[in-house]
Amino acid sequence: MVSLFLAIICSVSLGFIFKLFERFRISAFQAIAINYLTCVLCGWLHAGVLPFAIGEPSAPWLPYALALGGVFIAGFQTAALTVQYFGVTISQVMQKMSLLLTVPFAIGVYGETSNPAKWMGFVFALSAIILVNWRQKGLVAPTFASWETGMFWIPLLTWLLSGIIEITLIVVRREQLADFKSPAFITTVFCTAGLIGAFLTVVGLTQQRLQFSWRNVLGGIGLGIPNYASMWFLFQALDSGLEASVVFPLLNIGVILVATFGAMWLFKERLLTLQRWGIVLAIASIGLISTGCHGRKGTARTGRGSDLSPLQRHVVFASLRLNLSVFGANGELPLHSCNDAGAASKGAMAFYCKYYSSARKQLHVNPG
């Protein structure tokens, strides 16, 4: 859990650094390319490992590392396009929604634990991602295009590439293709991404579409150090015995929570009512996923209360009662929440309330 916590802290710092890019007029693309090369240098300073060393051409993980390097660059580009055409909020949500691919894959393919508490925490996590990223005018804030213009494939590709990255890491870890205690694999990924980024940067500079500045180099170095650390600690979390279907949801929700509180403290951002309830759901999801990671392997549980430990029952029912008190017995939001979200959200809340009520009956939890 310590490695996971450190991965969360380093990941949050990346978001704050990107905010500084805007303030100091740093080219994100050039900084990203330098960032990847900085990560390679960090791997060498950390463990004396350089990519493509003698013996690595025959390593079973090499094709995965090369492919991931390309996906890293493509994922960055599509995320940037999503920000350009649909806004920062949609970009963040689509990247975090990779859980829709990662968790079912880990459970379905590798038989990781599956039980009501874990699945309910998964649902809460997805809900929290949407609510915490809610803005005054709603979730979607397109700038130059909208969903109707045929550009919807951009955020969908952002979501798909984010899921591919996480699924590839799961496969490499579960198939024991690479030693996660060594940075050889991840430095090769970073090196591949860095070489591709450097090539595209040179092309852009030659065609005068990009303009070189030492600020971009310094920004890339400042980004690369925590980026390497975040991936290294993520690898250690995956190698610690925690299941991937636990690590990635907790990582994404943890990043959202820490980033939200950090933005409130550093940038004096104020939260809408729905964003506050998103934080409540995020905390509840962490408790449910953490207590639900010791269930039966391979297949989903039946949903009976007898399948849960007393602690799991307590956490599940506390979360159900908390959310029913928030959304109301009939699925209607309180008046002040409706002012933030609009009447369109009532239907979704009604669905969740019916789901919670049904789950409560299945769990046979005594409210006393």
Backbone hydrogen bonds, N-H to C=O, Kabsch-Sander energy under -0.5 kcal/mol:
donor,donor_aa,acceptor,acceptor_aa,energy
5,F,1,M,-2.5
6,L,2,V,-2.4
7,A,3,S,-2.2
8,I,4,L,-2.0
9,I,5,F,-2.3
10,C,6,L,-2.4
11,S,7,A,-2.2
12,V,8,I,-2.4
13,S,9,I,-1.9
14,L,10,C,-1.1
15,G,11,S,-1.1
16,F,12,V,-1.7
17,I,13,S,-2.1
18,F,14,L,-2.1
19,K,15,G,-1.4
20,L,16,F,-1.5
21,F,17,I,-1.5
22,E,18,F,-1.2
23,R,19,K,-1.3
24,F,20,L,-2.5
25,R,22,E,-0.7
26,I,21,F,-2.4
28,A,26,I,-0.6
31,A,27,S,-2.4
32,I,28,A,-2.4
33,A,29,F,-1.9
34,I,30,Q,-2.2
35,N,31,A,-2.5
36,Y,32,I,-2.0
37,L,33,A,-1.5
38,T,34,I,-2.3
39,C,35,N,-2.0
40,V,36,Y,-1.5
41,L,37,L,-1.8
42,C,38,T,-2.4
43,G,39,C,-2.1
44,W,40,V,-1.8
45,L,41,L,-2.6
46,H,42,C,-2.5
47,A,43,G,-2.3
48,G,44,W,-2.2
49,V,43,G,-1.2
53,A,50,L,-0.6
56,E,53,A,-1.8
58,S,55,G,-0.9
59,A,56,E,-2.2
62,L,59,A,-1.4
65,A,61,W,-2.3
66,L,62,L,-2.5
67,A,63,P,-2.2
68,L,64,Y,-2.6
69,G,65,A,-2.0
70,G,66,L,-1.4
71,V,67,A,-2.2
72,F,68,L,-2.8
73,I,69,G,-1.6
74,A,70,G,-2.5
75,G,71,V,-3.2
76,F,72,F,-2.0
77,Q,73,I,-2.2
78,T,74,A,-2.6
79,A,75,G,-2.2
80,A,76,F,-2.2
81,L,77,Q,-2.3
82,T,78,T,-2.4
83,V,79,A,-2.1
84,Q,80,A,-2.1
85,Y,81,L,-2.7
86,F,82,T,-2.7
87,G,82,T,-0.9
87,G,83,V,-1.0
91,S,87,G,-1.5
92,Q,88,V,-2.5
93,V,89,T,-2.6
94,M,90,I,-2.7
95,Q,91,S,-1.8
96,K,92,Q,-2.1
97,M,93,V,-2.2
98,S,95,Q,-1.1
99,L,96,K,-1.5
100,L,97,M,-2.3
101,L,98,S,-1.8
102,T,98,S,-2.5
103,V,99,L,-1.8
105,F,101,L,-1.6
106,A,102,T,-2.6
107,I,103,V,-2.3
108,G,104,P,-3.2
109,V,105,F,-2.7
110,Y,105,F,-0.8
110,Y,106,A,-0.8
111,G,107,I,-0.8
112,E,106,A,-1.3
114,S,296,R,-1.8
119,W,115,N,-2.3
120,M,116,P,-2.7
121,G,117,A,-2.2
122,F,118,K,-1.9
123,V,119,W,-2.2
124,F,120,M,-2.6
125,A,121,G,-2.3
126,L,122,F,-2.1
127,S,123,V,-2.3
128,A,124,F,-2.7
129,I,125,A,-2.2
130,I,126,L,-1.5
131,L,127,S,-2.5
132,V,128,A,-2.8
133,N,129,I,-1.1
134,W,131,L,-1.5
135,R,138,G,-0.8
138,G,135,R,-2.1
141,A,86,F,-1.1
143,T,85,Y,-1.1
144,F,84,Q,-0.6
145,A,85,Y,-1.0
149,T,146,S,-1.6
150,G,147,W,-0.8
151,M,146,S,-0.7
154,I,151,M,-1.9
156,L,152,F,-1.4
157,L,153,W,-2.4
158,T,154,I,-2.0
159,W,155,P,-2.3
160,L,156,L,-2.4
161,L,157,L,-2.8
162,S,158,T,-2.0
163,G,159,W,-1.9
164,I,160,L,-2.3
165,I,161,L,-2.1
166,E,162,S,-1.7
167,I,163,G,-2.8
168,T,164,I,-2.5
169,L,165,I,-1.9
170,I,166,E,-1.9
171,V,167,I,-2.5
172,V,168,T,-2.6
173,R,169,L,-2.1
174,R,170,I,-3.2
175,E,171,V,-2.6
176,Q,173,R,-1.1
177,L,172,V,-2.1
178,A,172,V,-0.9
180,F,178,A,-0.8
182,S,179,D,-1.8
185,F,182,S,-0.6
187,T,183,P,-2.5
188,T,184,A,-1.5
189,V,185,F,-1.8
190,F,186,I,-2.6
191,C,187,T,-2.5
192,T,188,T,-2.4
193,A,189,V,-2.3
194,G,190,F,-2.9
195,L,191,C,-2.6
196,I,192,T,-2.1
197,G,193,A,-2.7
198,A,194,G,-2.8
199,F,195,L,-2.3
200,L,196,I,-2.3
201,T,197,G,-2.2
202,V,198,A,-2.5
203,V,199,F,-2.3
204,G,200,L,-2.3
205,L,201,T,-2.6
206,T,202,V,-2.6
207,Q,203,V,-2.3
208,Q,205,L,-0.9
209,R,204,G,-2.6
210,L,204,G,-1.6
216,N,213,S,-1.0
217,V,213,S,-1.0
218,L,214,W,-2.5
219,G,215,R,-2.7
220,G,216,N,-2.2
221,I,217,V,-2.2
222,G,218,L,-2.5
223,L,219,G,-1.7
224,G,220,G,-2.3
225,I,221,I,-1.5
227,N,223,L,-1.6
228,Y,224,G,-2.6
229,A,225,I,-2.0
230,S,226,P,-2.6
231,M,227,N,-1.9
232,W,228,Y,-2.5
233,F,229,A,-2.6
234,L,230,S,-1.8
235,F,231,M,-2.4
236,Q,232,W,-1.9
237,A,233,F,-2.1
238,L,234,L,-2.4
239,D,235,F,-1.7
240,S,237,A,-0.9
241,G,238,L,-0.5
242,L,237,A,-0.8
246,V,243,E,-1.5
247,V,243,E,-2.7
248,F,244,A,-2.1
250,L,246,V,-2.0
251,L,247,V,-2.6
252,N,248,F,-2.6
253,I,249,P,-2.6
254,G,250,L,-2.5
255,V,251,L,-2.4
256,I,252,N,-1.9
257,L,253,I,-2.5
258,V,254,G,-2.7
259,A,255,V,-2.5
260,T,256,I,-2.3
261,F,257,L,-2.5
262,G,258,V,-2.5
263,A,259,A,-2.5
264,M,260,T,-2.0
265,W,261,F,-1.8
266,L,262,G,-3.4
267,F,263,A,-1.5
269,E,263,A,-1.6
276,R,272,L,-1.8
277,W,273,T,-2.0
278,G,274,L,-1.8
279,I,275,Q,-1.6
280,V,276,R,-1.7
281,L,277,W,-2.5
282,A,278,G,-2.2
283,I,279,I,-2.5
284,A,280,V,-2.4
285,S,281,L,-2.6
286,I,282,A,-1.9
287,G,283,I,-1.9
288,L,284,A,-2.4
289,I,285,S,-2.9
290,S,286,I,-2.3
291,T,287,G,-2.1
292,G,288,L,-1.4
293,C,290,S,-0.7
295,G,292,G,-0.6
298,G,111,G,-1.2
299,T,297,K,-1.1
305,G,362,Q,-1.0
307,D,304,R,-1.6
308,L,305,G,-1.6
313,R,309,S,-2.6
314,H,310,P,-2.2
315,V,311,L,-2.3
316,V,312,Q,-2.8
317,F,313,R,-2.7
318,A,314,H,-2.3
319,S,315,V,-2.1
320,L,316,V,-2.5
321,R,317,F,-2.9
322,L,318,A,-2.1
323,N,319,S,-2.5
324,L,320,L,-2.5
325,S,321,R,-1.9
326,V,322,L,-1.4
327,F,323,N,-2.9
328,G,324,L,-1.7
331,G,328,G,-1.4
337,S,334,P,-0.6
338,C,334,P,-2.2
339,N,335,L,-1.7
340,D,336,H,-0.7
340,D,337,S,-0.5
341,A,337,S,-2.7
342,G,338,C,-2.6
345,S,342,G,-1.4
346,K,343,A,-1.6
348,A,344,A,-0.5
349,M,345,S,-2.1
350,A,346,K,-2.4
351,F,347,G,-1.8
352,Y,348,A,-2.0
353,C,349,M,-2.4
354,K,350,A,-2.2
355,Y,351,F,-2.2
356,Y,352,Y,-2.8
357,S,353,C,-2.5
358,S,354,K,-2.3
359,A,355,Y,-2.5
360,R,356,Y,-2.5
361,K,357,S,-1.6
362,Q,358,S,-2.1
363,L,359,A,-2.1
364,H,360,R,-0.7
364,H,361,K,-0.6
365,V,360,R,-1.1
